[in-house]
Amino acid sequence: MNKGHPDPLSWRYGANQHRHLANLALRLISAPLLLLSLTLLLIGFWQAGFVPLSLGAIGLYAALAIELHGRHLERK
């Protein structure tokens, strides 16, 4: 029945994806930063404020760059 994975729950815990400890640490930084940045973007759009929009855009770029760096660590 389960031909793809020997352990049906292995895909949930990222057993094959998060082998590098630094990637997990970067994920702990980038995930909250991503949520905060998206919240700032929504506040900036709603209030038409330049400061929340710019901080949200900078934070979003930083969070995605951190995620990309973590993915490169996994490929090594």
Secondary structure, 3 states (H helix, E strand, C coil): CCCCCCCCCCCCCCCCCCCCHHHHHHHHHHHHHHHHHHHHHHHHHHHCCHHHHHHHHHHHHHHHHHHHHHHHHHHC
